[in-house]
Amino acid sequence: MIPRLPIVALCVVLLTAAAGRLGAQDLSVGGRLGAVGGAVWFEDDESNDVMQPKLGLQLGGVVAYGLGSMLSLQAELWFVQKGWTETQEGGGRRMSYLELPLLLVVAAPWGTAPELLAGVSVGLELACSVTGVPDVGGVGCDDPRVEWRHKKVQFGTWLGLGVRRRLGASQLHVQLLGNLHLTNVNREALPRGYTRPFSLAVSAAYLIPIGGGAR
C-alpha cells in the first residue's frame, strides 16, 4: 500500500516552505473551488464500450508567485474527483486524487484581463470505487471481486484559459482547465490498449497578497 499520509504531509510542507522562501512582495495565497467532468480515453481490443464522464469536486489551495507584470507561477494542492461510466456494461469508476499541479499563468496587465494557463501535475489516488455493477457496485477497486489492477500515482498535463479580476489588492480568477493523464492507469492493458483519464474543470480561485500589493 502507498504510504498516503506521509506523502500528503510532504506536499503540505513543500508548499509551506515555498511560501516562506519566496519574496513576500510577489507572493499571494488563496483557495480554489470548482466542478470537474471526468472521463477516459479507452482502447481495448476486446471491448467497443463507450465511456461517459462523471461529475466531481475540485477543492484546494493556491500559492502564486509573480514573475513580472504578465507572468506568475502557481503551485497548487487539490482534492479532485474523477471517473467514468461504461455505457454498454453499465459500470464505471469513481476515483479521488490528491493532485499537486505547477502552473505557469500568462495574463494581460489590466484590471480585468484574459489569462492562459499551462503546466504539469502529479496525482496520488486517495480512493477508488466501482459503480453501477450488480452485486459489485460500490466496492473498492482493490476488492477481490473486482481485481482491477491499476496505477495509483498519475502524472498529467494541464492547459486552460480564464479571466482575472482585480478586487483591490486581491484577485478573483475564473478558469477552465483541461487535464490529461500521461500514465496508462490500467496495469493489465492489452498490447494496443490504454486507459487514460482526462477531465475538464471549471473553477474559481481567490488570491490574497502577502506583504505587498497586487501584482
C-alpha positions in Angstrom: 0.0 0.0 0.0 1.2 3.5 -0.8 2.0 5.5 2.4 -0.5 8.2 1.7 -0.4 10.3 4.8 3.4 10.9 4.7 3.0 12.0 1.0 0.2 14.3 1.9 2.3 15.8 4.7 5.2 16.2 2.4 3.1 18.1 -0.2 1.9 20.5 2.5 5.4 21.0 3.8 6.8 21.8 0.3 4.1 24.4 -0.3 4.7 26.0 3.1 8.4 26.1 2.5 7.9 27.6 -0.9 5.7 30.3 0.6 8.4 31.1 3.2 11.3 31.3 0.8 9.8 33.4 -2.0 9.7 37.2 -1.8 6.6 38.3 0.2 6.0 41.3 -2.1 5.4 38.9 -5.0 3.5 36.2 -3.2 -0.2 35.5 -3.0 -2.2 32.7 -1.4 -5.8 31.6 -1.7 -8.2 28.8 -2.3 -9.9 27.2 -5.3 -13.4 25.6 -5.7 -14.9 24.1 -8.8 -16.6 21.2 -10.6 -14.9 18.5 -12.7 -16.2 16.5 -15.5 -14.0 13.4 -15.9 -14.0 10.6 -18.5 -11.3 8.4 -20.1 -9.6 7.7 -23.4 -10.0 4.0 -23.6 -8.9 1.4 -26.2 -9.2 -2.3 -25.7 -9.0 -5.0 -28.4 -11.8 -6.9 -26.6 -14.2 -4.1 -26.0 -16.1 -1.5 -28.0 -17.6 0.2 -25.0 -18.2 3.9 -24.9 -17.2 5.9 -21.9 -19.2 8.8 -20.5 -18.0 11.3 -17.9 -18.8 11.6 -14.3 -19.0 14.9 -12.4 -16.9 15.5 -9.4 -15.5 18.2 -7.0 -12.3 20.2 -7.2 -11.2 21.8 -3.9 -7.8 23.1 -2.9 -5.3 25.8 -2.1 -3.1 28.1 -4.3 0.4 29.7 -3.8 1.1 32.2 -6.6 4.5 33.9 -7.2 4.7 36.9 -9.6 7.4 36.7 -12.3 6.6 40.1 -13.7 3.6 42.2 -14.8 2.2 39.4 -17.0 3.7 36.1 -15.7 3.1 34.1 -12.5 3.9 30.7 -11.2 1.3 28.8 -9.2 1.8 25.8 -7.0 -1.5 24.3 -6.0 -2.7 21.4 -3.9 -6.1 19.9 -4.8 -8.6 17.3 -3.8 -10.2 16.3 -7.1 -12.7 13.6 -8.1 -12.6 11.9 -11.5 -14.2 8.9 -13.1 -16.3 7.5 -16.0 -19.3 5.3 -16.8 -19.2 2.4 -19.3 -22.4 2.8 -21.3 -22.7 -0.8 -22.5 -21.8 -2.6 -19.3 -23.4 0.0 -17.1 -20.4 0.1 -14.7 -17.8 2.7 -14.0 -15.1 4.0 -11.8 -15.0 6.9 -9.3 -11.5 8.0 -8.3 -10.4 10.7 -5.8 -6.9 12.2 -6.1 -4.6 14.5 -4.2 -3.0 16.5 -7.0 -0.1 18.8 -6.9 -0.1 21.0 -10.1 2.5 23.5 -11.1 1.1 26.1 -13.5 2.5 28.9 -15.5 0.0 31.7 -15.9 0.1 34.5 -18.5 -2.3 37.4 -18.1 -2.6 40.8 -19.6 -1.7 43.7 -17.1 -5.3 45.1 -16.9 -7.8 45.2 -14.0 -10.0 42.6 -15.8 -7.9 40.5 -18.2 -7.9 37.2 -20.0 -5.3 34.6 -18.9 -3.7 31.4 -20.3 -2.5 28.5 -18.1 -0.3 25.5 -18.7 1.5 23.1 -16.5 2.1 19.6 -15.2 0.9 17.7 -12.1 1.4 14.6 -10.0 -1.6 12.9 -8.5 -1.9 10.4 -5.7 -5.0 8.2 -5.6 -6.8 8.5 -2.3 -9.8 6.4 -3.1 -11.3 4.3 -5.9 -14.6 2.5 -6.2 -16.6 0.6 -8.8 -20.1 1.9 -9.6 -23.1 0.6 -11.3 -22.3 -3.1 -11.5 -24.9 -5.5 -9.9 -23.6 -7.3 -6.8 -20.3 -5.4 -7.1 -21.1 -1.7 -7.5 -19.9 0.5 -4.6 -16.9 -1.7 -3.5 -13.3 -0.6 -3.7 -11.2 -1.1 -6.8 -8.9 -3.4 -4.8 -11.8 -5.7 -3.8 -11.1 -9.3 -4.9 -14.4 -9.4 -6.7 -13.2 -6.6 -9.0 -9.4 -7.1 -9.1 -8.8 -4.0 -11.2 -5.0 -3.7 -11.2 -4.3 0.0 -11.8 -1.6 2.6 -11.1 -2.3 4.8 -8.1 0.2 7.6 -8.9 -0.5 9.6 -12.0 1.4 12.3 -14.0 -0.6 14.7 -16.1 -0.6 17.9 -18.2 -2.9 20.9 -17.8 -4.0 23.6 -20.3 -6.6 26.2 -19.8 -7.9 29.8 -20.0 -9.6 32.1 -17.7 -10.4 35.7 -16.7 -8.7 37.5 -13.8 -10.5 40.3 -12.0 -8.6 42.6 -9.6 -10.6 43.4 -6.4 -8.5 45.9 -4.7 -5.2 44.2 -3.7 -6.8 40.7 -4.1 -7.6 38.8 -7.3 -10.5 36.6 -8.4 -9.8 34.1 -11.2 -12.5 32.1 -13.1 -10.8 29.4 -15.1 -11.5 26.4 -17.4 -8.7 23.8 -17.1 -8.3 20.6 -19.1 -6.2 17.7 -17.8 -4.9 14.6 -19.5 -3.1 11.8 -17.5 0.1 10.8 -19.2 0.2 7.5 -17.4 -1.8 4.4 -18.6 -3.8 3.8 -15.5 -4.6 0.2 -16.3 -1.7 -2.2 -15.3 -3.2 -5.0 -17.4 -4.0 -3.2 -20.7 -3.6 -5.3 -23.8 -0.7 -4.6 -26.2 -2.6 -1.9 -28.1 -4.9 -0.9 -25.3 -4.7 2.1 -22.9 -6.8 3.7 -20.2 -6.0 7.4 -19.7 -8.4 9.5 -17.6 -8.9 13.1 -18.7 -11.0 15.9 -17.1 -12.4 19.3 -17.7 -12.7 21.6 -14.7 -14.5 24.9 -14.2 -13.3 26.6 -11.0 -12.8 29.9 -9.2 -9.7 30.9 -7.2 -9.4 33.8 -4.9 -5.9 35.1 -4.1 -4.8 37.5 -1.4 -1.3 39.1 -1.5 1.1 38.6 1.4 3.1 41.6 2.4 3.0 43.7 -0.8 0.3 45.0 -3.1 -1.4 43.4 -6.1 0.8 42.4 -9.0 
